[in-house]
Amino acid sequence: MQFPFDFWNVSLWLAVTGIILLITVQLASAYEGNATLLIDQKRLRTTALIIGILFLVTVAIRIYGIVAST
């Protein structure tokens, strides 16, 4: 059985997820005083930054692979 995602798909998924989470953090900060919003903004921001860093790591690995092959 073949894994359906390759390295490019994982990198793209991390990029899109990170952007969505960062936008959500910025939009949620406008409702900081609203009691009906039950999202822990600190945890959401931390998760978004971790996913962003993972995306940058995948980009660095891809660049290393390109440079090492030449």
C-alpha positions as CSV (number, residue, x, y, z in Angstrom):
1,M,0.0,0.0,0.0
2,Q,1.4,3.4,-1.0
3,F,1.2,6.4,1.2
4,P,-1.1,8.9,-0.6
5,F,0.9,12.0,0.3
6,D,4.4,12.8,-0.9
7,F,6.7,15.4,0.5
8,W,5.3,18.2,-1.7
9,N,1.7,17.5,-0.5
10,V,2.7,17.5,3.1
11,S,4.5,20.8,2.7
12,L,1.6,22.3,0.9
13,W,-0.8,21.1,3.6
14,L,1.4,22.6,6.3
15,A,1.5,25.9,4.5
16,V,-2.3,26.1,4.0
17,T,-3.1,25.0,7.6
18,G,-0.6,27.5,9.0
19,I,-2.1,30.4,7.0
20,I,-5.6,29.4,8.1
21,L,-4.6,29.2,11.7
22,L,-2.7,32.5,11.7
23,I,-5.8,34.2,10.1
24,T,-8.0,32.7,12.7
25,V,-5.8,34.0,15.5
26,Q,-5.9,37.5,14.1
27,L,-9.6,37.4,13.6
28,A,-10.2,36.0,17.0
29,S,-8.2,38.7,18.7
30,A,-10.9,41.2,17.7
31,Y,-13.3,39.3,19.9
32,E,-11.0,39.1,22.9
33,G,-13.6,40.4,25.3
34,N,-16.4,38.3,23.9
35,A,-17.4,35.4,26.3
36,T,-19.1,33.3,23.6
37,L,-15.8,32.7,21.8
38,L,-14.3,29.6,23.5
39,I,-11.0,29.4,21.7
40,D,-7.7,29.5,23.7
41,Q,-5.9,32.1,21.7
42,K,-2.5,31.4,23.2
43,R,-2.7,27.7,22.3
44,L,-4.1,28.5,18.8
45,R,-1.2,31.0,18.2
46,T,1.4,28.5,19.4
47,T,-0.1,25.8,17.2
48,A,0.0,28.1,14.2
49,L,3.6,29.1,14.8
50,I,4.6,25.4,15.2
51,I,2.9,24.5,11.9
52,G,4.6,27.5,10.2
53,I,8.0,26.4,11.5
54,L,7.4,22.8,10.3
55,F,6.5,24.3,6.8
56,L,9.8,26.2,6.8
57,V,11.7,23.0,7.8
58,T,10.1,21.2,4.8
59,V,11.2,24.1,2.5
60,A,14.7,23.9,3.9
61,I,14.8,20.2,3.3
62,R,13.6,20.7,-0.3
63,I,16.2,23.5,-0.9
64,Y,18.9,21.2,0.5
65,G,17.8,18.4,-1.8
66,I,18.0,20.8,-4.8
67,V,21.4,22.1,-3.9
68,A,22.8,18.7,-3.0
69,S,21.7,17.2,-6.3
70,T,23.7,19.7,-8.4
